[in-house]
Amino acid sequence: MAEERDETEKTEDPTQKRLDDALKRGDVVKSQEVNTWFVIGGATLVLMTFSGPASQSVTALMRGLIANSYDIKVDGAALTALFGKIGIELIAALAVPFVLLLLAAVAGNMIQHRLVWSFEALTPKLSKISPAAGLKRLFSKQALANFAKGIVKLLLVGGVLTALMWPDRGRIMALSRTDLAAVLPVTMKLALKLMGAVVAMLAVVAAADYLFQYRQWFEKQKMSLREMKDEFKQTEGDPAIKGKMKQVRQSRMRKRMIANVPKAAVVITNPTHYSVALQYERGMEAPVCVAKGVDAVALKIRQVAGEHNIPIVENPPLARTLHASVEVDQAIPPEHYKAVAEVIGYVLRLRRAVRR
């Protein structure tokens, strides 16, 4: 016979509550490669778009300082004012590129998961300083995957960059003998070429690493059967307690229903299974069901009716129909008026005959 599955084995997919709790703890999918790709991509965009204007602004500032160096005062408050002016100029030239890089770094996180505010990750834990836990993390699957990923990145990026630069090796060596003004455009062109290749390669690496990180995170969130049962008890309540409460409610409702039987004008029965007690008084628009039941409850209704001299009329088809279509404390449907009126009329005639 096959062995029963261990309830402590994490074999079940996580519930939505489990995933939401992980998010609240700050336990989210995060690939550092995706962040790196966004930062390098943002740096490439900044270099292509803002390197010219930014360099011109900084160059103009430096030329002005050098050209007027003899006339610049550097004593006391003048030196502070000079540094303040230089700082403002540099900030004006580099603010937009810096903001774009910052947005790229934030976007690298936001695209992986929504914004999370959690301080649990910052809470001190003994496991973080435990040598045993440290060794376990050092030789874990995650650590081995990061090591392999680093080797692959090094070989891939190094190989592609070497292939790209090898045809230009003579040109690069000649830059040492070239005028500085001509070196900068060539350097910019080569830098953009290299960064474009790096961005393209890291896009593949980032996509593969994100899928790997997501799979690792999802496996970590998996639940055992015991955990699923415990979560169900927390969210839906203990089934045993819920069953007991349902029994208590049904018992109380049954007692209230039996207590209303003496108000009935007639009890219509199927002698072996069904009983329906109907209340009717002059002025009522239609008879109202005050009690109904099957088997043991039906027998109890008949017993109480007998104790209070309530007429009991055997009409199996009508008893079954009323039991199925009428709820307690509800008036009977119009389609049953005629059949019930005949029964109540019979009961009233019987009472008048007895009184004579």
C-alpha positions, 0 to 999 in steps of 0.5 A, spaced: 500 500 500 502 506 498 505 511 503 500 517 505 503 523 503 506 527 509 502 533 511 509 537 513 511 536 506 510 543 502 507 540 496 501 545 495 501 551 491 501 557 495 494 561 496 493 568 495 493 570 502 500 566 503 502 571 497 499 577 500 502 575 507 509 574 503 508 581 500 507 585 507 513 582 510 517 584 504 518 577 501 518 579 494 521 576 487 527 580 486 532 579 481 539 584 481 540 583 474 534 586 472 536 592 477 543 592 473 540 592 466 535 598 468 541 602 471 546 600 465 540 602 460 539 608 463 546 610 463 547 609 456 541 613 455 544 619 459 550 618 455 547 618 448 542 624 450 546 628 455 553 627 455 554 633 450 550 638 453 553 636 460 560 636 458 559 643 454 556 646 461 562 643 465 567 645 460 565 652 460 565 653 467 572 650 467 574 655 462 571 661 465 575 659 472 582 658 468 581 664 464 579 668 470 584 665 475 588 671 476 582 675 478 578 670 483 578 672 490 579 666 495 580 669 501 574 668 507 567 669 504 569 669 497 572 662 497 565 660 500 561 663 495 566 660 489 565 653 491 557 655 492 557 657 485 561 651 482 556 647 486 550 650 483 553 650 476 555 642 477 548 641 479 545 644 474 549 640 469 548 634 472 541 634 475 537 631 470 542 625 468 542 624 475 535 624 476 534 619 470 539 614 473 535 614 480 528 613 476 532 607 472 534 604 479 527 605 482 523 602 475 528 596 476 524 594 482 517 597 481 517 593 474 518 586 479 513 588 484 509 593 487 511 598 492 512 595 499 513 598 506 516 593 510 521 593 516 521 586 517 527 585 513 531 590 517 529 587 524 535 583 527 535 576 527 540 571 530 540 567 524 543 572 520 549 572 524 549 564 526 555 561 523 551 555 521 546 559 517 552 563 514 555 556 511 548 554 509 547 560 505 554 560 502 553 553 499 545 554 498 542 553 491 542 560 491 549 562 492 551 556 487 546 559 482 549 566 483 556 564 482 555 560 476 551 566 473 557 571 475 562 566 471 557 566 465 556 574 465 564 574 465 565 570 459 559 572 455 560 580 456 568 579 456 567 575 449 563 579 446 566 586 448 573 583 446 570 581 439 567 588 438 574 591 440 578 587 436 577 590 429 579 597 432 585 595 436 589 599 432 585 605 432 585 605 440 592 604 440 593 610 435 589 614 440 595 615 444 598 619 439 592 623 437 590 630 439 586 630 445 580 634 441 579 628 437 580 623 442 573 625 446 569 623 440 572 617 438 572 615 445 564 617 446 563 612 440 566 606 442 563 607 449 556 607 446 558 601 442 560 597 448 554 599 452 549 598 447 552 591 447 552 590 454 545 592 455 543 587 449 546 581 453 544 583 460 537 583 457 537 576 456 541 575 462 536 579 466 530 575 463 533 568 465 535 570 472 528 573 473 525 567 471 529 563 476 528 568 482 521 567 481 521 560 481 525 560 487 521 564 490 514 561 488 517 554 491 519 557 497 512 560 498 509 553 497 505 550 503 504 543 506 497 540 507 497 542 515 499 549 513 493 549 508 488 546 514 491 551 519 490 557 514 483 555 512 481 555 520 484 562 521 480 565 515 474 560 515 474 558 522 475 551 525 470 546 521 468 542 527 466 548 531 462 551 525 459 544 525 457 545 532 455 552 531 450 550 526 447 544 530 446 549 535 443 554 531 438 548 528 436 546 535 434 552 537 430 554 531 427 547 531 425 548 539 422 555 537 418 552 531 415 546 535 413 552 540 409 555 535 405 549 533 400 550 538 398 556 534 396 552 528 389 551 525 391 545 522 397 540 521 397 537 514 401 530 514 404 524 510 403 519 516 410 516 515 415 522 513 412 529 512 408 534 517 406 542 516 403 546 521 399 552 518 396 558 522 390 561 520 385 566 523 380 571 520 383 577 517 389 573 515 390 574 507 393 567 507 395 561 511 402 561 514 407 556 515 409 556 523 412 549 523 415 543 518 419 537 518 420 530 516 421 524 520 423 525 527 421 532 527 415 531 523 413 526 529 414 531 534 410 536 530 404 531 530 405 529 538 405 537 540 399 538 535 395 532 539 397 535 546 394 541 544 388 538 540 390 541 533 387 537 528 391 533 524 389 532 516 393 526 512 394 529 505 400 526 503 401 530 496 399 536 499 404 535 505 410 534 500 408 540 496 408 545 502 414 542 505 418 543 499 415 550 497 414 554 503 419 556 509 417 557 516 414 564 517 412 564 510 405 565 507 403 559 502 404 560 495 397 562 491 397 556 487 396 552 494 390 556 496 385 552 493 387 545 496 389 549 503 382 552 503 379 545 502 383 542 508 381 548 513 374 548 511 374 541 513 377 543 519 372 548 521 366 544 519 369 539 523 369 543 529 362 546 528 360 539 528 363 537 535 361 543 538 353 541 537 
